[in-house]
Amino acid sequence: MDDTNIGWIAAIFIGGIAGWLAEKVTGSNIGILANIILGIIGAGIGSFIFAKLGIVIPGSAWLVYLVAGFVGAALLLLAVRIFYPSRLT
């Protein structure tokens, strides 16, 4: 997962989708810019977690980035919701 080989525009697009999906699953209410940032940061966190656990996601780089971004973004949203419950309403 370290060698995804996607460009910045694709990272922004996929990060936005991953952040939006995480927003919908966790029931948060944040904007599109926050979704993009959350998805991109979430992809880094998700990739790190998957690498440490030895989880390999088969598929194209886009799919791997989307899954890692979704997992990482959802974890970030849940952590914010635990520590700052009034921020995501």
Helices and strands as residue ranges (DSSP letters): H 8-26, H 32-53, H 61-83
